[in-house]
Amino acid sequence: MCRWLAYSGTPVLIDEVLYRPTHSLIDQSLHSRMGVETTNGDGFGVGWYTDHAHTPAVFHDTGPAWSDRNLHEIASHVSSPLFFAHIRASTGTPVQQTNCHPFRHRHWMWMHNGAIADFAVLRRDLTLAVDPVLFPSIEGTTDSELMFYLALTYGLDVDPPGAVARMAGLVEHVGHTHGVAQPLQMTVAVTDGERVWAFRYSSAGASRSLFYSSRVSDLRALHPDVSFLKDVSDETRLIVSEPLGDLPGAWNEVPESTYGIVQPGQDVLRTFQPQYG
């Protein structure tokens, strides 16, 4: 499937997070330890926010992340307080730029690891549920992008957790109607440029891996010699498909059927369940 990371906090060069850790996302593109596939080479994407633009920038390509010179060039020159990065292993839809994550609509970004089971069978019914006003903005053919537009249809602007829960409920309902026992597998990150919501859920109750970083203040106490920790604020947080290194105490697994919110002040973890009807 895929691997991804979301960063929020003190502005840093994207390179600091994307390339430099010992088990960086670039390393995971060749040597994933916890993904379904060891290699994630069916395209990649990064998306980032800056102070002078109302929408995030996105950069996608269809080649593998580990050898892309333009990605390395951008990452070593762009600094951002909030960015997403994603490496793709296709579950059947074509390898093309419009199918690479993260997906963007206005000020929102979305990325996903997982799949809708029997997507070819369910796709028509799910697509017809998208708000007709939003439908022309869909560019690709993935289940991931369709999930994003269903969440937008169900109120992402006003209630992100509720919108994702209603999206998940629809996928499961349509799947069950077509005889698919376990329709949904997902870890999802979505942001409005200020907060990040991350979800871990699957119909089977055995979701793909997802981790969040410990509080910076706690990590400084444990590892006073780590230079990166000296340069970022206590608000800084990472959410990742798998840990970027082996620093003791740095990573915490997101519990099954849970979502978290990274936001100014206190971050939270809450139970997640699909909503039906």
URTAGI-V433492 format. One record per helix or strand. SS is the DSSP state (hx for helix, st for strand). FROM is the first residue (numbers start at 0). LEN is the number of residues. Records with the same first field share a line. If there is no record, write none. Layout:
BEGIN
SS=FROM-LEN, FROM-LEN
END
This chain:
BEGIN
st=1-12, 43-5, 56-5, 78-10, 102-3, 107-9, 183-8, 195-7, 210-3, 236-4, 250-3, 257-5, 267-4
hx=13-5, 24-7, 64-3, 68-7, 96-3, 118-9, 131-4, 142-11, 159-18, 215-7, 226-4
END
